[in-house]
Amino acid sequence: MTDLLRRHSTALWSLAVLIVFLAAWQWGPGMIGVPDFVLPHLSKVVAEARRIWEVERLMFHAGITAAEVVIGFVLGSLLGAMIGYALGLSPKVEAVLSPYLLALQIAPKVAFAPLFVMWLGYTMYPKILVAVLIVFFPVLINVLSAMRTMDHDLVNLARSFSATRLQIFWMVEYPTTMPAMFSGLRIASTLAVIGVVVGELVGGNMGLGYLLVFFEGQGNTAAVFVVIGALTVIGILAYYAVVLAEARVLHYLPQAATRMQ
């Protein structure tokens, strides 16, 4: 029994913190006199979640947001990785394009959301584009940094065995940079949710961002908490999907090392 508790001590402590937090949420606002429209009790939020599930089609809107997150994340990650590898392979191209990439990185990404809505209307495409734009840079920067700091002795060793440029990239550079790329993907998975929600807040008639604006207009604080909770669940699922993929792809690395990347 003692060994079992020792092995699961971290999980038990996390569960204890969760229980304390939920108890404080349920009874804390009433004890300190916080009104419901500022911070509703947990039980009221749960009841509101049940109502939204049945009446406001919560799962439908959550599915729309989740689909936009996945599409934006995949497209932004692929674009960031491809351009990162291309710039890493060609320092001259990097020198030419880096000022423009820097300018695009400095520009606030959320400011593009109204522009995308004006161009593409109240569809899924503006939300996906905002997500792509936000996801793009963490992946690009991590891949490019890994390419810059790579051990060039490995490249020279491959050249000494008459490896072609494609073989050097596929067998040396690409595997070496994968831990850094997955670090960027973990960051990007959570940023994709932010990008999609910003797009839905600016202009949308579907998705959790739309529900957020709708309930805010009603002054329904409990419903706003429900939507925030749903968005948090989507972000957590996206993050751990990347972590699971990383564990499967980088299984040859020590587990602690991959976590610290």
SVG drawing of the C-alpha trace seen along z (x, -y; Angstrom):
<svg xmlns="http://www.w3.org/2000/svg" viewBox="-33 -45 68 47">
<polyline fill="none" stroke="black" stroke-width="0.4" points="0.0,0.0 2.8,-2.4 4.6,-1.6 1.4,-2.3 0.9,-5.6 4.5,-6.5 4.2,-5.7 1.0,-7.7 1.8,-10.6 2.0,-13.2 -1.4,-12.2 -2.9,-12.2 -1.5,-15.6 -2.9,-16.9 -6.3,-15.4 -6.2,-17.0 -5.5,-20.4 -8.4,-20.0 -10.8,-19.1 -9.7,-22.1 -10.1,-24.4 -13.6,-23.0 -14.6,-23.3 -13.4,-26.9 -15.3,-27.7 -18.5,-26.2 -18.5,-27.8 -15.9,-30.6 -17.9,-33.2 -20.8,-33.0 -18.5,-33.2 -16.9,-36.4 -20.1,-37.9 -19.2,-37.8 -22.5,-38.1 -23.4,-35.4 -23.0,-37.8 -19.4,-38.3 -18.4,-34.7 -21.2,-32.1 -21.1,-29.0 -19.7,-25.8 -23.1,-24.2 -24.7,-27.0 -22.0,-26.6 -22.6,-22.9 -26.4,-23.4 -25.8,-26.0 -23.5,-23.6 -26.3,-21.0 -28.7,-23.6 -26.3,-24.8 -25.6,-21.2 -29.3,-20.5 -30.5,-23.9 -27.6,-25.8 -26.0,-22.9 -22.8,-23.1 -21.3,-20.0 -22.0,-21.4 -20.2,-24.7 -17.4,-22.9 -17.0,-20.6 -16.7,-23.6 -14.1,-25.2 -12.2,-21.9 -12.2,-21.4 -10.9,-24.9 -8.1,-24.4 -7.0,-21.1 -7.0,-22.5 -5.2,-25.7 -2.7,-23.8 -1.8,-21.3 -1.5,-23.9 0.4,-26.3 2.8,-23.7 3.5,-22.3 4.1,-25.8 6.4,-26.7 8.4,-23.5 8.8,-23.7 10.0,-27.3 12.1,-26.7 13.9,-23.8 14.2,-25.8 15.8,-28.8 18.1,-26.5 19.3,-24.8 20.0,-28.1 21.6,-30.9 21.5,-33.2 17.7,-32.9 17.3,-33.3 19.3,-36.6 17.1,-37.8 13.7,-36.9 14.5,-37.4 13.5,-41.1 10.1,-40.3 9.5,-37.4 10.6,-39.5 8.1,-42.2 5.3,-39.7 6.3,-38.2 6.3,-41.6 2.9,-42.5 0.1,-41.6 -1.5,-38.5 -5.0,-39.2 -5.1,-42.4 -5.4,-40.4 -8.6,-38.8 -10.9,-41.7 -9.1,-41.9 -9.6,-38.2 -13.3,-38.5 -13.6,-41.4 -11.9,-39.3 -13.6,-35.9 -16.8,-36.7 -18.3,-35.0 -17.0,-31.5 -14.5,-29.1 -11.7,-30.4 -10.8,-33.6 -10.6,-31.6 -8.3,-29.0 -6.1,-31.7 -5.6,-33.4 -4.7,-30.1 -2.2,-29.4 -0.6,-32.8 -0.2,-32.3 0.9,-28.7 3.4,-29.4 6.1,-31.3 6.8,-29.0 7.4,-26.0 9.4,-28.1 11.6,-29.6 12.3,-26.3 13.1,-24.4 15.3,-27.2 17.1,-27.5 17.7,-23.7 19.1,-23.9 21.5,-26.7 22.8,-25.0 23.2,-21.5 26.4,-19.6 28.0,-20.1 30.4,-17.3 27.5,-14.9 26.9,-16.6 30.6,-16.4 30.6,-12.7 27.7,-12.0 29.4,-13.9 32.5,-11.8 30.3,-8.7 29.3,-10.4 25.7,-11.1 23.6,-13.3 22.1,-16.6 18.7,-15.0 20.2,-12.0 22.0,-14.4 18.8,-16.2 16.6,-13.1 19.1,-11.0 20.9,-13.7 19.4,-17.1 15.7,-16.2 16.0,-13.6 18.3,-15.9 15.8,-18.8 12.7,-16.8 12.9,-17.4 13.0,-21.1 10.2,-20.9 8.0,-19.1 8.8,-21.8 7.4,-24.3 4.4,-22.1 3.5,-21.9 3.5,-25.7 1.6,-26.0 -1.1,-23.5 -2.3,-25.9 -1.8,-29.0 -4.1,-27.5 -7.0,-27.6 -6.3,-31.3 -6.2,-32.1 -9.5,-30.4 -11.3,-32.0 -10.0,-35.5 -11.3,-34.9 -14.7,-33.8 -14.9,-36.7 -14.3,-39.2 -16.8,-37.7 -18.6,-34.4 -21.9,-32.8 -20.7,-29.4 -18.2,-28.0 -17.4,-28.6 -16.1,-32.1 -19.5,-33.0 -21.2,-31.5 -18.8,-33.5 -19.9,-36.8 -23.5,-35.7 -23.5,-34.9 -21.5,-38.0 -24.1,-40.1 -26.7,-38.4 -24.6,-39.0 -24.7,-35.2 -21.5,-34.8 -22.1,-31.1 -22.4,-30.3 -19.2,-32.2 -17.4,-30.0 -18.9,-26.9 -17.5,-28.1 -14.1,-28.9 -14.1,-25.4 -14.9,-23.9 -12.1,-25.9 -9.7,-24.7 -10.6,-21.1 -10.0,-21.5 -6.6,-23.1 -5.6,-20.3 -6.6,-17.7 -4.6,-19.4 -1.6,-19.7 -1.6,-16.1 -2.2,-14.9 1.1,-16.5 2.8,-15.0 1.5,-11.5 2.8,-11.9 6.1,-13.1 6.4,-10.1 5.7,-7.8 8.0,-9.5 10.9,-10.3 10.7,-7.0 14.4,-6.6 15.2,-9.6 15.2,-9.7 11.8,-10.7 13.1,-13.5 15.2,-14.9 12.2,-15.2 10.2,-16.9 12.9,-19.5 13.2,-20.4"/>
</svg>
